[in-house]
């Protein structure tokens, strides 16, 4: 079956949609960078400009924006809020200090970036990227402060570890969607994914982070720095065991959910229990409650102080939540306008090798929609008709190539872009170097290694 059979011919609407998308993104960048308008308002203006230019009625643009913002905040917003509470509790109680002290006792300054990448991989394996990031942020801040290392030298390896796993390895949603759509083998995909992921983490993490931290000096942002600063004396820090249990509890709960989906029969008591406890909202909520008791009340911390820690954790993330919601609104408007089908026509018309084609479709869709899930789902659907009869290893490599393409140069319509910018107090240009280029390295390394494995395994 030829791939273009599922696509209609190119139309004037497709051309208009591409131009409107470019106009909207350019307007957002100008408003934020040149005019210093708040990102939330800039994205809102850019969304309406792109939607109007694309020919959507303004009420349809408004409806899509509200729907997209609400969906993303409903999915990510509460998780970020719970993560901020957990991070503040771990920082204020000294649990983050205890973990950092233990790591510093077993690592030289030269090895710290490698240790941070390893910690991020362990924590990020079963977690959504947003969950992993909000859990790692207090560790990153305290580690940079205590080790007197540039914050980017500590942060970038952690970011690389989490985003690479999110893009390439099951049980993250994108790789699972691709595996299902392409009828790939989960075990083979996981094994090949590790072969691809490890070099990607090394290049995008410790190596790129070491280079960038020498050229870009970033001070600790004042507001976030205060949130993740402890005044607890070293002698009164909580024990290592309770500190480690606190940060690993959501990891274990979400990993249990994954194991249940892979090994247990649905609708059984064990399956339903693990599935419920591993829901990100539930897992993080339970962890916050555990931290309140184990790091607060059980150690004699007054209830007023615990409540104050929880309250002070929320104001610093208000702008972040609004910006992420606006990015979701922009994404939904472009999806409603039909950007996915348009990008599919462009990529399929290029007549490239299958694995390069799959990667390019995912790249283009991620650039347009800001969603790795949309990029992965749509790309897998476009290439699925031609994978019948391919060896199992090739189906898995296609799934990995799609995952790699879905993280290429993520920018202003990406929730992760704004999380990194706000958490580390970066300017727009700095965020491009810290986040967009980091993800591009992961994406390109993923493509190169999948091509090599495709040639070797053919």
LINQUI-V566097 format. One record per pair of residues at least 4 apart in sequence whose C-alpha atoms are under 7 Angstrom apart, sorted by the first residue. I is the first residue (numbers start at 1). J is the second residue. If there is no record, write none. Layout:
i:j
I:J
I:J
//
This chain:
i:j
1:385
1:386
3:383
3:385
3:386
4:348
7:345
10:14
10:345
11:15
12:16
13:17
14:18
14:342
15:19
16:20
16:54
17:21
17:54
17:339
18:22
19:23
20:24
20:50
20:53
20:54
21:25
21:50
22:26
23:27
23:50
24:28
24:46
24:47
24:49
24:50
25:29
25:46
26:30
27:31
27:46
28:32
28:42
28:43
28:46
29:33
30:34
30:35
31:35
31:36
31:37
31:42
32:36
32:37
32:38
32:39
32:42
33:428
37:41
37:42
38:42
39:43
39:323
40:44
40:322
40:323
40:326
41:45
42:46
43:47
43:326
43:327
44:48
44:326
45:49
46:50
47:51
47:330
48:52
48:61
49:53
50:54
51:55
51:56
51:61
51:333
52:56
52:57
52:58
56:60
56:61
57:61
58:62
59:63
60:64
61:65
61:333
62:66
63:67
64:68
64:329
64:332
64:333
65:69
65:329
65:330
65:332
65:333
66:70
66:329
67:71
67:329
68:72
68:328
68:329
68:331
68:332
69:73
69:325
69:326
69:328
69:329
70:74
70:325
71:75
72:76
72:325
72:328
73:77
73:325
74:78
76:80
77:81
77:321
78:82
79:83
79:131
79:281
80:84
80:134
81:85
81:314
82:86
82:284
82:285
82:288
83:87
83:131
83:134
83:135
84:88
84:134
84:313
84:314
85:89
85:288
85:310
85:313
86:90
86:288
87:91
87:135
87:138
88:92
88:227
88:228
88:309
88:313
89:93
89:291
89:309
90:94
90:95
90:96
91:95
91:96
91:97
91:138
91:228
91:229
91:230
92:228
92:229
92:230
92:231
93:230
93:232
93:295
93:296
94:98
94:230
94:232
94:237
94:238
95:99
95:237
95:238
95:243
96:100
96:138
96:139
96:142
97:101
97:142
98:102
98:237
98:238
98:240
99:103
99:240
99:243
100:104
100:139
100:142
100:143
101:105
102:106
103:107
104:108
107:111
107:112
108:112
111:115
112:116
113:117
113:153
113:154
113:157
113:206
114:118
114:206
115:119
116:120
116:154
116:157
116:158
117:121
117:157
117:158
117:161
117:205
118:122
119:123
120:124
120:158
120:161
120:162
121:125
121:161
121:162
123:132
123:251
124:129
124:132
124:162
124:165
125:165
126:171
126:172
126:251
126:254
126:255
127:131
127:132
127:251
127:254
128:132
128:166
128:172
129:133
129:162
129:163
129:166
130:134
131:135
132:136
132:162
133:137
136:140
137:141
138:142
138:228
139:143
140:144
140:154
140:155
141:145
141:228
142:146
143:147
144:148
144:149
144:150
144:151
144:154
149:153
150:154
150:213
151:155
151:218
152:156
152:209
152:213
153:209
153:210
153:213
154:158
155:159
156:160
156:205
156:209
157:161
157:205
157:206
157:209
158:162
159:163
160:164
160:201
160:204
160:205
160:438
161:165
161:201
162:166
163:167
164:168
164:197
164:201
164:442
165:169
165:197
166:172
167:174
167:175
167:403
167:404
167:407
168:175
168:193
168:197
168:400
168:403
168:404
169:175
169:190
169:193
170:175
170:176
170:190
171:176
171:258
172:176
173:177
174:178
174:372
174:373
174:376
174:403
175:179
175:399
175:403
176:180
177:181
177:377
178:182
178:376
178:377
178:380
178:399
179:183
179:184
179:185
179:186
179:396
179:399
180:184
181:380
181:381
181:384
182:380
182:384
182:387
182:395
184:392
184:395
184:396
185:189
185:392
185:396
186:190
187:191
188:192
188:393
188:396
189:193
189:396
190:194
191:195
192:196
193:197
193:400
194:198
196:200
196:446
196:449
197:201
198:202
199:203
200:204
200:442
200:445
200:446
201:205
202:206
202:207
203:207
203:208
204:208
204:438
204:441
204:442
205:209
206:210
207:211
208:212
209:213
210:214
211:215
212:216
213:217
220:225
220:424
221:225
221:424
221:425
222:226
223:227
223:316
224:228
224:316
224:423
225:229
227:313
232:236
232:237
233:237
238:243
239:243
240:244
241:245
242:246
243:247
244:248
245:249
246:287
246:291
248:252
249:253
249:287
250:254
250:283
250:284
250:287
251:255
252:256
253:257
253:277
253:278
253:283
254:258
254:278
254:279
254:280
254:283
255:259
256:260
256:274
256:278
257:261
257:274
257:275
257:278
258:262
259:263
260:264
260:271
260:274
260:275
264:271
265:271
266:271
267:271
267:272
268:272
269:273
270:274
271:275
272:276
273:277
274:278
275:279
277:282
277:283
278:282
278:283
279:283
280:284
281:285
282:286
283:287
284:288
285:289
286:290
287:291
288:292
289:293
290:294
291:295
291:296
292:296
292:297
293:297
293:298
294:298
295:299
296:300
296:301
296:306
297:301
297:302
297:303
301:305
301:306
302:306
303:307
304:308
305:309
306:310
307:311
308:312
309:313
314:318
317:321
318:322
319:323
320:324
320:418
320:419
320:422
321:325
322:326
323:327
323:418
324:328
324:415
324:418
325:329
326:330
327:331
327:413
327:414
327:415
328:332
329:333
330:334
330:413
331:335
331:369
331:370
331:413
332:336
333:337
334:338
334:339
334:369
335:339
335:340
335:369
338:342
339:343
340:344
340:365
341:345
342:346
343:347
343:361
343:364
343:365
344:348
344:361
345:349
346:350
347:357
347:360
347:361
352:356
352:357
353:357
354:358
355:359
355:398
355:401
356:360
357:361
358:362
358:379
358:383
358:398
358:401
358:402
359:363
359:401
359:402
359:404
359:405
360:364
360:405
361:365
361:379
362:366
362:375
362:376
362:379
362:402
362:405
362:406
363:367
363:405
363:406
363:408
364:368
365:369
365:375
366:370
366:371
366:372
366:375
366:406
367:410
369:413
370:410
370:413
370:414
371:375
371:414
372:376
372:406
372:407
373:377
374:378
375:379
375:406
376:380
376:402
376:403
376:406
377:381
378:382
379:383
380:384
383:387
387:395
390:394
390:395
391:395
392:396
393:397
394:398
394:454
395:399
396:400
397:401
397:450
398:402
399:403
400:404
401:405
401:446
401:447
401:450
402:406
404:442
404:443
404:446
404:447
405:443
407:439
407:440
407:443
408:439
408:440
408:443
409:436
409:437
409:439
409:440
410:414
410:417
410:436
410:439
411:417
411:436
412:417
415:419
416:420
417:421
417:435
418:422
419:423
420:424
421:425
421:426
421:427
421:431
422:426
426:430
426:431
427:431
428:432
429:433
430:434
431:435
432:436
432:437
433:437
434:438
435:439
436:440
437:441
438:442
439:443
440:444
441:445
442:446
443:447
444:448
445:449
446:450
447:451
448:452
449:453
450:454
451:455
452:456
453:457
454:458
//
